[in-house]
Amino acid sequence: MYKPHAEDDDFGQAGTLVRKVLSDEQRERLAQNIIGHVGNNVSQP
């Protein structure tokens, strides 16, 4: 059975990818992709 470690979390690996691996251009492209997909089919209340 797996026992979680104190340093385990759901955001560490993703945060490291964004902060330390991706270039500025790649971060911008990622943000635009997320914004574009989240905004699909959204209407004003």
C-alpha positions in Angstrom: 0.0 0.0 0.0 1.2 3.5 -0.9 2.0 5.8 2.0 2.1 9.5 1.1 5.2 11.5 2.0 5.0 14.9 3.7 6.4 16.6 0.6 3.8 15.1 -1.7 1.4 17.6 -3.1 -0.7 18.0 -6.3 0.9 21.2 -7.5 4.7 20.9 -7.0 5.5 19.2 -10.3 3.2 21.4 -12.3 4.6 24.5 -10.6 8.2 23.5 -11.3 7.3 22.9 -15.0 5.8 26.4 -15.4 8.4 28.3 -13.3 11.6 26.5 -14.2 11.2 24.6 -17.4 9.0 26.6 -19.7 10.3 29.7 -21.5 8.4 33.0 -21.4 7.0 32.2 -24.8 5.8 28.7 -23.8 4.2 30.1 -20.6 2.3 32.7 -22.7 1.2 30.0 -25.2 0.0 27.8 -22.3 -1.9 30.7 -20.7 -3.6 31.5 -24.0 -4.6 27.9 -24.6 -6.1 27.6 -21.1 -7.9 30.9 -21.5 -9.2 30.0 -24.9 -10.5 26.6 -23.8 -12.0 27.8 -20.5 -13.8 30.6 -22.3 -15.6 28.3 -24.9 -19.3 28.3 -24.6 -19.4 30.8 -21.8 -22.1 33.5 -21.9 -22.9 36.5 -19.8 -25.3 35.9 -16.9 
